[in-house]
Structure formats: structure tokens, C-alpha cells
Amino acid sequence: IFFRPIFFRLSSLRHMSAATVSQTVAAIDAAAQRSGFRCVPVSWEDAQRGTIGGQLSCWGGNISDVRLWEKTGALLYTLRSENWNERLGYVGAKDVAVVTGNTVRGGAPPTPCTLAAYLRGLGGHAAYAGVDNGLSFFVPDVDSILSVRFQTVFLPIATRETVEFCTEVYNYNTRSDADPRNLLLLCTPQGTSVQQDGAGAKRVYFHEVDPRGTAHRYWLEAERSSHKVGGAQAEDQEEAADAAQRGKATAIRIGTRAMGTRFNVQMLIQLPLKQKERPKRHTSAAAGLEYECGLMSAKSCFSASAFDGLHPRGCSRSASASASAAGVSNAARVSRGSEVDVYPGLACRAPERDAGQHGTITITLYYTVAGGVPSEADVQSAIHDLEQLYQACPSDKRLVDCTEVTAELTVATMQDVKQKVVQQPYVPPTFPAALDRGFPEDAEGLDALDGGPLGTCPGSPVRVCDDAGSAGGGPVQRAGPLDVGHRHAKKDRKWFRTARLKQTLWFWKRGGDQTA
């Protein structure tokens, strides 16, 4: 049985007023426990999830694990709805704003436009990445429905400190850079960057084109502001002018209509692409049973409490929320950070839209917290903001009811996922060697082990499901075809395999040579 990887490192204590990531997570979960939102280190951001007889699977025809990495090497988290049966809004491309200007040679003022307009003129916006200048990606019937999820992050910082970070996408349906499953748009208040998923995991950076036409990649930077947690940001002219003069983001129309003007936003938009036809494999019913039981059953056999959903049972070592004082939280100004390298462009220079799948949008709202952990009032304000944004969508429901973004899981899809997991298992990124900052400070409740507070094993792929309504009645974990450890879950695994085998036999009697 193969587990999907999670890693959870802690930031080093660069300043006594900065809380650790684990302390921040514990405080947020304590304040959000009755809200339906929780902290997860791996966010499931799937364009299409699979179903089996109307019941959700963790696998599907277009599924992605998304992580948020700090430049120092710390794995961050997001506060969001559960992964398994996530909460999704529906919105049309005409009702989503993105920002342009960063890919104009030499730069241009940030200018909002609708996502529909951006897709119609994608070739012009993405010419710097190597695509044809006349390429249009707008498909009216498909782009009238895009799934959208809202989430938030509190970044622990010291006073007047900034944090640099990037998003990382691991798509289970892409094994080659030349044959991606999705075109990725990274949208910030300073512009929109075009890239793709590919082999292994791909980091998603901000792009900017210099006067010579060379595209550069940058980290994103979160800077503390004086604006409150929750809601839009309304800047006066002096504040906006100061930020612009320093090369920082200013409040602008971005995201859904209900969001107003903001500077604390990052959007990740995944647009499904047609892939090359893969060789058909002859799969017997017995082989299908093997995939069903090995690839799918064990993924759902671990249940635990809310925070234990982040790691295997028996490995919980979270920091106590009560051990840290409440700090001061503010909206973060999300801007271009330091340079990474020169962007080589897309590996797939002639992408073709898959009109059989809808795109998906993840909108993340960033806040900083200094001098401690987020207060309960600030966490509730952030959650209230998420609630209002969901409720403002034309549709607001759970994934199990979203038939437009789910599809019956096939054996062929499971085989493709297995190939990805076996041939290209998730490997965490490497970072430069840490500088000697002297003997570490001792802080009550701080778990300073290198492996992080979760006690996970680097290199062990785990996809964690924090679903309160799935098998087991609590958070569960996805697993895959190979067992790389975690033998402590044997009893749970045996129980779930038996239950799933009975269900699988029924499905195969119904026609299992076609679906799993």
C-alpha cells in the first residue's frame, strides 16, 4: 500500500516575536474547530475527482496535491474545508478578475481583466512562454462553470519581517513535461504567470519579462500591512503610492466579484489540457480487484481526530495552542519577491484545451501574524470572510454533489495514477544548507525535530483526507499501491479492505471490465 507524502518542517526562530508554524496551526485549529475549516499541509485541488457507484474516491482523472513552501524550506499549510468532500463554489470565467501587465516586455501597469477575456487572448499574454500569439483558450460552455475553493494562511513573522514562499503542484495524471494535464495560471495583484504541470512536482513562480524580452521567475513575498483580517483592503492614495514606489502590490480587483479590491491574494487556476493517447492495457477483472483493493481501499482506512488527519495514527505531536500568546495579525501584501532564475518557457508549446473537463480555481488569502499566534477573533474573522465568499457564488455545495467535476473512476485512470506514483513518487524539494545561527532557543510547546511535528517519514507519499463524513467517520488518508511502512494501521487496513472488497465484487458483477 502506497502512502502519499506529507512533510511538515518548522521555521527556525529568526526572532523571538515569531511563532512557529506548528504553534500557529494549533492555535488556528483550536479556534476553527466548529467552523468546518481546518489546517492541512497538503491541499487537494482536483479538477476532476473519481466516483465509484456515486461514492467519492480520492483518485480521479485530474487530481493534484498542492503544497506551500517557505523559501527557508519550511512546509506551510492552508486553512480550508476538508479535502475529501470539499466545499466548492461555481463561478463563470466572466465573473473572475485576473491582473495583466507583468508579461509585457519591460512591464506595464497592473490592469484587471476578466478571466474570459484573458483566455480569449491567451496567445498574446503567454507568447513570452512560447505559445502561438493567436491562441485562444476560451470555451464558452466549459468556462461558464469553474469550480472555486477559498482558503487562507496566517504566516508567522517577526516585526517588520517579510516571508518568501511559492506554491508546488504534484499532478497524479501527468508523467511527462511534454504531455501536461493542466495549464497553470498563477494570479497575483501584480500579474498573471503561465506555466504547466509535469513530471514529478512543479514549483509555481511569479513571472516578469524584462525590456529585452527575457522572462524571469520570482518567489512571492508576503509583507505585513496595517489592514485588518478579513474583507477587502481599501488603500488611500498615499499608502498605495508608497507601495507602488517600493515595487509592492497595491489593492486591485482580483478574484470573484464579491472580493472587491485586495492585495493579499494568490490564485492558482488549473485549465485541463488534452493529453496524448496512451497505449491500451488489457486488464482482467482480477487485476481490477487488485487495483481497487490495493490502490484505493487502504487510502481511506485511517481515521483520527481533526489535527491527527495531518499524519499517520500514532504520530501526533502537535504543539499546544495554549502555550503561545496571541499576536497581531494583518492582511499580507503579496508581491514579487527575490529572483529564482530565468524562465525557459512551456515544455508543451502547443497546448490544446480539454473541453471535457472544467477548470478549477484556488483562491488563497494571506495574513501575517507577529508577536505570537493568531487570536481566536482574527481566525473567526478570516473564516467569516471565507464563508461570505462561498455564499456569494452562484453555487455553493459539497464535492459529492458537484456532478460537473466528478466522473466514474475507470481502471485505465487508476493504472495511469499508479504509473505516476510508482515511477515518479513525490520527493520534497531540497534547499540550501542552513546557516549557523547559534544554539537554538528553547520554547515551550516547540517541536524542533528536523522531521517536523508530524513524525512523518521523508519520501513516503501520503495523501491525507480530513473528511468527517468518509469511511471511519473522521479524517482519513489516501494510500496507493505500495506499502512503504506505517504498519501500525494494519487492523484498520484489514477492516477497510474487507468492506471495500465486498463493494468491489458488486461493481465488477455489474461490468467491472469497464469501470472500477
Legacy VTK file of the C-alpha trace (Angstrom):
# vtk DataFile Version 3.0
C-alpha trace
ASCII
DATASET POLYDATA
POINTS 516 float
0.000 0.000 0.000
1.454 3.294 -1.075
1.111 6.394 1.050
1.107 9.935 -0.280
3.804 12.141 1.212
3.441 14.830 3.787
6.229 16.745 5.413
5.941 19.414 7.993
9.073 21.301 8.940
9.146 24.178 11.350
10.562 27.606 10.607
13.620 28.427 12.622
13.173 31.037 15.304
14.609 34.025 13.497
13.095 36.414 16.001
11.607 35.900 19.443
8.345 37.537 18.329
7.742 34.992 15.554
5.689 31.922 16.470
6.489 28.558 14.893
4.341 27.092 12.147
3.169 24.264 14.424
2.119 26.702 17.150
0.254 28.758 14.560
-1.536 25.685 13.199
-2.529 24.520 16.678
-3.961 27.919 17.572
-5.922 28.171 14.326
-7.355 24.662 14.600
-8.422 25.329 18.184
-10.288 28.454 17.096
-11.731 26.903 13.935
-12.791 23.505 15.262
-16.537 24.144 14.889
-16.350 26.047 11.606
-15.918 23.260 9.075
-12.447 24.558 8.191
-9.104 23.135 9.319
-5.381 23.386 8.639
-3.831 20.959 6.155
-0.233 20.795 4.872
-1.372 19.264 1.570
-4.357 20.732 -0.262
-6.301 18.571 -2.711
-7.019 20.846 -5.657
-8.647 18.490 -8.124
-10.201 19.500 -11.440
-11.942 16.135 -11.707
-12.367 13.587 -8.899
-13.423 9.989 -9.448
-16.513 8.267 -8.074
-17.444 4.617 -7.612
-21.152 3.950 -7.708
-21.847 7.538 -6.709
-19.383 7.489 -3.807
-16.275 9.676 -3.839
-12.828 8.235 -4.412
-9.622 10.049 -3.564
-8.366 9.323 -7.088
-9.607 10.691 -10.389
-8.945 11.829 -13.925
-7.309 15.122 -12.924
-6.127 15.352 -9.326
-3.382 17.498 -7.813
-1.713 17.792 -4.431
-0.678 21.372 -3.735
1.828 22.432 -1.094
3.018 25.824 0.076
6.753 26.111 0.737
8.561 28.892 2.533
11.885 29.844 0.944
13.688 28.630 4.082
12.427 25.091 3.437
9.508 25.094 5.877
6.327 23.438 4.679
3.431 25.762 5.399
-0.300 24.956 5.473
-3.688 26.273 4.407
-6.891 26.720 6.393
-9.611 25.271 4.180
-12.595 22.948 4.034
-11.969 19.223 4.251
-10.036 17.613 1.412
-12.194 14.546 0.830
-15.652 16.034 0.340
-14.504 19.595 -0.096
-16.697 22.639 -0.313
-16.775 24.146 -3.799
-18.350 27.178 -5.357
-19.153 27.508 -9.031
-18.333 30.676 -10.927
-18.108 31.667 -14.587
-14.920 32.924 -16.236
-16.695 36.225 -16.936
-17.100 36.754 -13.190
-13.447 36.248 -12.208
-10.851 39.017 -12.487
-7.156 38.447 -13.182
-4.384 41.034 -13.493
-2.206 41.615 -16.556
0.923 43.692 -17.227
3.789 41.589 -15.882
4.381 39.733 -19.155
4.553 42.868 -21.314
8.153 43.453 -22.408
9.624 45.940 -19.954
6.500 45.839 -17.804
3.170 47.658 -17.792
0.854 48.939 -15.038
-1.196 46.146 -13.412
-4.553 46.070 -15.182
-7.510 43.822 -14.301
-9.477 41.942 -16.943
-11.943 39.076 -16.776
-10.624 35.542 -16.930
-12.782 35.029 -20.022
-11.047 37.921 -21.794
-7.644 36.634 -20.675
-8.384 33.169 -22.087
-9.647 34.580 -25.374
-6.332 36.394 -25.780
-4.147 33.778 -24.112
-1.700 33.697 -27.024
-0.841 37.355 -26.572
-0.479 37.061 -22.806
1.512 33.811 -22.962
3.645 34.494 -26.044
6.609 35.006 -23.703
6.194 31.355 -22.658
6.454 30.136 -26.250
2.835 29.639 -27.374
1.335 30.908 -30.621
0.361 34.563 -30.432
-3.126 33.857 -31.791
-4.008 31.061 -29.351
-7.446 31.274 -27.704
-8.312 29.087 -24.729
-11.862 30.255 -24.055
-14.543 27.551 -24.367
-17.893 29.212 -23.517
-19.788 26.076 -22.464
-16.937 24.784 -20.308
-15.864 28.134 -18.861
-19.372 29.017 -17.729
-18.665 26.664 -14.802
-15.344 26.753 -12.964
-15.045 25.194 -9.527
-13.574 27.526 -6.915
-12.277 26.906 -3.397
-11.336 29.606 -0.886
-8.633 29.169 1.746
-6.403 31.266 3.948
-2.956 31.294 5.549
-1.529 33.071 8.596
2.230 33.427 8.112
4.202 33.772 11.368
6.726 36.599 11.070
8.794 38.844 13.285
8.102 42.567 13.453
8.735 44.299 10.071
9.794 40.969 8.550
8.665 39.534 5.222
8.217 35.909 4.195
9.008 34.500 0.753
7.157 31.436 -0.466
5.969 29.503 -3.515
3.295 27.000 -4.470
4.141 23.458 -5.584
1.838 21.239 -7.670
2.051 17.441 -7.899
-0.434 16.215 -10.512
-1.149 12.480 -10.497
-2.162 12.365 -14.160
0.980 13.945 -15.661
4.154 11.917 -16.164
5.896 13.983 -18.845
6.643 17.686 -19.211
5.794 17.293 -22.898
2.316 15.942 -22.090
0.876 18.016 -19.209
-2.610 17.558 -17.773
-3.115 21.233 -16.946
-2.049 24.682 -17.943
-1.427 26.634 -14.725
-2.117 30.324 -14.195
-0.590 31.924 -11.102
-2.536 35.127 -10.480
-1.454 37.853 -8.050
-2.212 41.576 -7.657
0.879 42.258 -9.807
0.055 39.991 -12.732
-0.619 36.523 -14.126
2.046 33.914 -14.941
1.614 30.976 -17.345
3.134 27.570 -16.721
2.172 23.869 -16.685
2.296 20.785 -14.523
4.650 17.987 -15.498
6.819 15.101 -14.370
7.153 14.854 -10.606
6.170 18.021 -8.747
6.450 21.525 -10.186
7.004 24.762 -8.298
4.877 27.650 -9.498
6.616 31.039 -9.518
5.736 34.610 -10.470
6.993 35.710 -13.913
8.119 39.078 -15.199
9.502 39.975 -18.651
12.415 42.422 -18.866
12.968 45.029 -21.653
14.977 42.506 -23.700
12.092 40.023 -23.655
13.647 37.593 -21.172
11.225 36.115 -18.639
12.406 35.813 -15.038
10.955 33.710 -12.227
10.470 35.080 -8.714
9.395 33.938 -5.292
6.284 35.567 -3.890
6.702 37.788 -0.844
4.237 38.428 1.975
4.743 41.758 3.736
2.933 42.897 6.840
0.429 45.733 6.376
-1.768 47.729 8.746
-5.019 46.326 7.327
-7.264 44.062 9.388
-8.013 40.390 8.928
-10.995 39.652 6.691
-12.652 41.582 3.903
-11.333 43.801 1.139
-8.462 46.268 1.514
-9.194 49.935 0.797
-5.964 51.936 0.493
-5.666 55.703 0.470
-3.612 57.328 -2.293
-0.584 57.876 -0.076
-0.399 54.247 1.037
-0.897 52.903 -2.491
1.707 55.284 -3.927
4.243 54.252 -1.290
3.706 50.553 -2.026
3.958 51.075 -5.780
7.138 53.110 -5.372
8.714 50.218 -3.475
7.644 47.719 -6.145
4.990 46.153 -3.928
1.425 45.135 -4.731
-1.483 47.515 -4.250
-5.149 46.702 -3.712
-6.734 45.836 -7.055
-9.709 43.950 -8.463
-8.760 40.283 -8.433
-10.763 37.104 -7.927
-14.552 36.925 -7.710
-16.793 39.985 -7.766
-17.506 39.660 -4.041
-13.809 40.039 -3.157
-13.587 43.714 -4.053
-10.077 45.199 -4.122
-7.331 43.239 -2.372
-3.558 42.899 -2.231
-3.409 39.724 -0.120
-4.493 37.283 -2.847
-2.911 34.446 -4.778
-4.989 32.445 -7.258
-3.984 29.150 -8.852
-6.079 28.326 -11.922
-5.805 24.866 -13.488
-7.053 24.537 -17.081
-7.299 20.887 -18.257
-5.402 20.008 -21.445
-5.804 17.197 -23.945
-3.145 14.545 -23.469
-1.644 12.127 -25.941
-3.469 8.832 -26.275
-1.775 6.225 -24.139
-1.407 2.544 -25.064
-4.417 0.491 -24.008
-3.737 -2.236 -21.483
-5.706 -5.461 -21.246
-6.983 -5.598 -17.700
-8.816 -8.579 -16.262
-11.425 -8.414 -13.551
-8.913 -9.925 -11.142
-6.442 -7.178 -11.949
-9.196 -4.655 -11.422
-9.830 -6.079 -7.986
-6.137 -5.769 -7.191
-6.157 -2.107 -8.177
-9.383 -1.448 -6.318
-8.205 -3.016 -3.099
-4.539 -2.057 -3.296
-4.728 1.373 -4.860
-7.936 2.660 -3.367
-9.068 0.825 -0.250
-6.140 1.449 2.031
-6.146 5.141 1.259
-9.279 5.521 3.332
-8.606 3.239 6.249
-7.041 5.658 8.707
-9.289 7.773 10.869
-8.314 10.169 13.612
-9.120 13.485 15.178
-9.067 16.736 13.220
-5.392 17.570 13.587
-4.340 13.917 13.532
-5.664 13.872 9.981
-2.385 15.518 9.011
-0.296 12.494 9.788
-0.454 8.725 10.416
-2.200 7.469 13.543
0.156 7.209 16.438
2.435 10.012 15.177
0.626 13.026 16.566
2.976 15.531 18.159
1.333 18.878 17.697
2.177 21.971 19.691
-0.240 23.242 22.290
-2.193 26.311 21.258
-2.398 27.492 24.848
1.400 27.664 25.124
1.641 30.723 22.883
0.380 34.244 23.388
-1.902 35.883 20.835
-0.055 38.043 18.338
-1.091 40.815 15.974
-2.487 39.709 12.615
-2.839 41.805 9.479
-3.528 41.380 5.784
-0.324 40.471 3.935
0.782 42.413 0.877
1.546 39.666 -1.685
4.191 40.940 -4.105
7.047 39.830 -6.300
9.948 38.584 -4.182
13.559 37.737 -4.975
14.578 36.214 -8.312
14.858 32.460 -8.772
16.163 32.124 -12.334
15.306 32.706 -15.992
12.092 31.048 -17.161
12.664 28.718 -20.147
9.012 28.746 -21.186
6.497 25.939 -21.568
7.742 22.472 -22.461
4.477 21.970 -24.355
4.381 24.888 -26.813
1.095 23.871 -28.479
-1.329 23.176 -25.608
-4.875 22.183 -26.551
-7.798 22.687 -24.209
-9.681 19.605 -22.976
-13.317 20.598 -23.445
-14.433 17.553 -21.455
-13.288 18.957 -18.110
-13.955 22.210 -16.304
-11.125 24.272 -14.876
-10.645 24.777 -11.158
-9.570 27.852 -9.166
-7.979 28.032 -5.728
-8.056 31.456 -4.089
-5.723 31.848 -1.110
-5.895 34.878 1.184
-2.700 35.678 3.099
-2.257 37.227 6.535
0.804 37.802 8.698
0.943 37.305 12.450
3.662 38.859 14.631
4.332 38.510 18.335
2.579 35.171 18.783
-0.179 33.099 17.232
-3.413 34.325 15.614
-6.080 35.295 18.120
-9.409 33.486 18.091
-11.101 36.698 16.963
-8.769 37.018 13.960
-9.258 33.378 12.980
-13.024 33.828 13.167
-12.777 36.975 11.032
-10.823 35.074 8.378
-13.348 32.230 8.429
-16.262 34.675 8.200
-14.621 36.138 5.095
-14.326 32.673 3.530
-17.966 31.942 4.360
-19.140 35.146 2.716
-17.117 34.449 -0.421
-18.554 30.943 -0.743
-22.088 32.193 -0.173
-21.655 34.862 -2.846
-21.012 32.198 -5.508
-23.961 31.192 -7.713
-23.476 27.642 -6.436
-22.075 26.566 -3.056
-22.077 22.842 -2.314
-20.017 19.793 -1.432
-17.956 17.870 -3.970
-20.181 14.794 -3.745
-22.996 16.911 -5.213
-20.830 18.528 -7.908
-21.535 16.224 -10.845
-19.832 18.596 -13.279
-16.419 17.994 -11.694
-16.696 14.291 -10.839
-16.692 11.223 -13.103
-16.880 7.445 -12.714
-13.408 6.123 -11.965
-12.031 3.746 -14.591
-9.378 1.066 -14.410
-7.377 2.961 -17.032
-7.325 6.054 -14.819
-6.161 4.024 -11.827
-3.422 2.458 -13.928
-2.216 5.894 -15.009
-2.188 7.128 -11.414
-0.285 4.026 -10.345
2.354 4.664 -13.016
2.855 8.198 -11.737
3.100 7.160 -8.092
5.473 4.260 -8.790
7.685 5.915 -11.399
7.651 9.471 -10.042
6.849 9.345 -6.306
6.638 12.692 -4.616
10.049 13.899 -3.443
10.247 17.010 -1.243
12.350 19.859 -2.626
15.896 20.431 -1.436
17.053 23.727 -0.008
20.450 25.356 0.640
22.311 24.346 3.772
21.143 26.215 6.862
23.395 28.910 8.294
24.693 28.595 11.839
22.519 30.895 13.947
23.876 29.766 17.284
22.331 27.362 19.739
18.531 27.204 19.194
16.161 28.927 21.590
14.063 26.716 23.851
10.330 27.428 23.643
7.602 25.559 25.480
5.466 23.522 23.110
8.018 23.728 20.280
8.796 20.522 18.461
12.180 21.230 16.905
12.829 17.832 15.381
14.010 18.041 11.799
11.182 15.825 10.622
8.596 18.285 11.947
5.784 17.798 14.423
4.058 15.161 12.339
6.666 12.455 12.673
6.352 11.521 9.011
8.985 9.733 7.038
10.503 11.785 4.190
9.823 10.171 0.852
6.689 8.318 1.944
3.854 9.521 -0.284
0.716 10.174 1.756
-2.393 11.954 0.619
-4.247 12.913 3.767
-8.010 13.168 3.835
-9.514 15.217 6.643
-13.056 14.157 5.909
-15.505 13.950 8.770
-18.024 12.060 6.689
-15.948 9.411 4.945
-15.227 5.846 5.926
-14.237 5.691 9.549
-16.158 8.821 10.479
-13.117 11.076 10.684
-10.052 12.301 8.831
-8.603 9.623 6.602
-5.529 9.214 4.460
-5.168 8.205 0.840
-2.782 5.421 0.069
-1.617 3.755 -3.075
-0.275 0.510 -4.494
2.898 0.016 -2.456
3.394 -0.349 1.248
6.339 1.734 2.475
5.673 1.483 6.174
3.090 2.632 8.715
2.394 -0.942 9.831
0.663 0.436 12.903
-2.509 0.768 10.814
-2.792 -2.949 9.980
-6.070 -3.557 11.843
-7.767 -0.555 10.282
-6.471 -1.561 6.879
-7.753 -5.130 7.176
-11.221 -3.950 8.187
-11.481 -1.474 5.344
-10.106 -3.878 2.732
-12.818 -6.409 3.607
-15.567 -3.817 3.312
-14.248 -2.440 0.039
-13.746 -5.935 -1.420
-17.432 -6.712 -0.929
-18.395 -3.477 -2.636
-15.882 -4.072 -5.424
-17.257 -7.540 -6.202
-20.679 -5.968 -6.672
-19.258 -3.388 -9.065
-17.387 -5.982 -11.099
-20.517 -8.147 -11.420
-22.191 -5.067 -12.838
-19.494 -4.700 -15.528
-16.107 -4.261 -13.940
-14.177 -4.640 -17.172
-15.103 -1.018 -17.920
-15.068 0.767 -14.575
-13.560 0.325 -11.157
LINES 1 517
516 0 1 2 3 4 5 6 7 8 9 10 11 12 13 14 15 16 17 18 19 20 21 22 23 24 25 26 27 28 29 30 31 32 33 34 35 36 37 38 39 40 41 42 43 44 45 46 47 48 49 50 51 52 53 54 55 56 57 58 59 60 61 62 63 64 65 66 67 68 69 70 71 72 73 74 75 76 77 78 79 80 81 82 83 84 85 86 87 88 89 90 91 92 93 94 95 96 97 98 99 100 101 102 103 104 105 106 107 108 109 110 111 112 113 114 115 116 117 118 119 120 121 122 123 124 125 126 127 128 129 130 131 132 133 134 135 136 137 138 139 140 141 142 143 144 145 146 147 148 149 150 151 152 153 154 155 156 157 158 159 160 161 162 163 164 165 166 167 168 169 170 171 172 173 174 175 176 177 178 179 180 181 182 183 184 185 186 187 188 189 190 191 192 193 194 195 196 197 198 199 200 201 202 203 204 205 206 207 208 209 210 211 212 213 214 215 216 217 218 219 220 221 222 223 224 225 226 227 228 229 230 231 232 233 234 235 236 237 238 239 240 241 242 243 244 245 246 247 248 249 250 251 252 253 254 255 256 257 258 259 260 261 262 263 264 265 266 267 268 269 270 271 272 273 274 275 276 277 278 279 280 281 282 283 284 285 286 287 288 289 290 291 292 293 294 295 296 297 298 299 300 301 302 303 304 305 306 307 308 309 310 311 312 313 314 315 316 317 318 319 320 321 322 323 324 325 326 327 328 329 330 331 332 333 334 335 336 337 338 339 340 341 342 343 344 345 346 347 348 349 350 351 352 353 354 355 356 357 358 359 360 361 362 363 364 365 366 367 368 369 370 371 372 373 374 375 376 377 378 379 380 381 382 383 384 385 386 387 388 389 390 391 392 393 394 395 396 397 398 399 400 401 402 403 404 405 406 407 408 409 410 411 412 413 414 415 416 417 418 419 420 421 422 423 424 425 426 427 428 429 430 431 432 433 434 435 436 437 438 439 440 441 442 443 444 445 446 447 448 449 450 451 452 453 454 455 456 457 458 459 460 461 462 463 464 465 466 467 468 469 470 471 472 473 474 475 476 477 478 479 480 481 482 483 484 485 486 487 488 489 490 491 492 493 494 495 496 497 498 499 500 501 502 503 504 505 506 507 508 509 510 511 512 513 514 515
